[in-house]
Amino acid sequence: MALSVTLTGTTVTLDETAGLQNDDTNTALPTAFSSRLTALGADPATAINAAVSNGNVISISGVTGSVGNIAFTDSTGGALDGDSSGLFTNDGEEIFLFTDTQNDNIVLGKTSAGAIAFAVYLEETGSPVSGGKFWSIQYEALEHPDATNPDDSIDLDGNLKVSVSEEINFAFAGAPSGSNLFMMFGNPASTQIVVIGKDPLDQSAGGNITTKDVLNISQAGSTTSFGVNGNQINPGEGAFITYVTGANTNFLVPNLDQNEADVEANIAFTNVVNASSASFTVNQTNPGVGPV
């Protein structure tokens, strides 16, 4: 099941009128939100009003690893950096959206002069995280299309997005020892990885895979590790790691055997996954070979 972020149907409505109406609250803002606003020169005590959603606005499901970063973003998943909010202050200044540079759970609505007109905070909920509530705070009166209606409402009209990343760990245990053309690791129900050498043989055209880059799997020591053309990766050598889904489970470690790992056609999966970052553990080093 793929990671999914959905709207629950719950919203947060802040009323400019004095007193508590709609989702207005006099409850203290979450510390991460209030302290950041204060640091930005927008003391919550000077706000017109603040509000909090009555429950989660977003729901996160399909997590097979753990939820990584949650952020307010634009439609491409990038930080908001002056995107249009579709809103204006009461004196006609356009308001632009900025993801906060220190806490991307905060989005700031700012005028061209840099004044903060409003801010929104996503409070992560659940353990493990499974959703998020929204807090909003307003510092400047906003322009409303119908000046004759005291309850005329405006909203961000789809200009605010939320992106969620997932952290998945991969272990190499169960991989067949020896020299192999490729390896596939991972949870069949989640994301998998395909690992090949930097310059592998086109095995389907014929030839011996050891004439080009091969993966060497070692079971020595406390963990399973791999190198390229040996139990190490020397300067100039390398490996490609591709994130995929739908890998053929017959060729997914630990089901993959050494003979199957030498056949190019067994690199079978359905989709490529865009990963935002990755890290790995260096199992050993060979002094004098090159920098780590």
Secondary structure, 3 states (H helix, E strand, C coil): CCCEEEECCCCCCCCCCCCCCCCECCCCCCHHHHHHHHHCCCCHHHCCEEEECCCCCEEEECCCCEEEEEEEECCCCCECEEEEEEEEECCCCEEEEEECCCCCCEEEEEECCCCEEEEEEEEEECCCCCEEEEEEEECCCECCCCCCCCCCCCCCCCCCEEEEEEECCCCCCCCCCEEECEEEEECCCCCEEEEEECCCCCHHHCCCHHHCCCEEEECCCCCCEEEECCCCCCCCCCEEEEEEECCCHHHCCCCCCCCHHHCHHHCCCCEECCCCCCCCCCCCCCCCCCCC
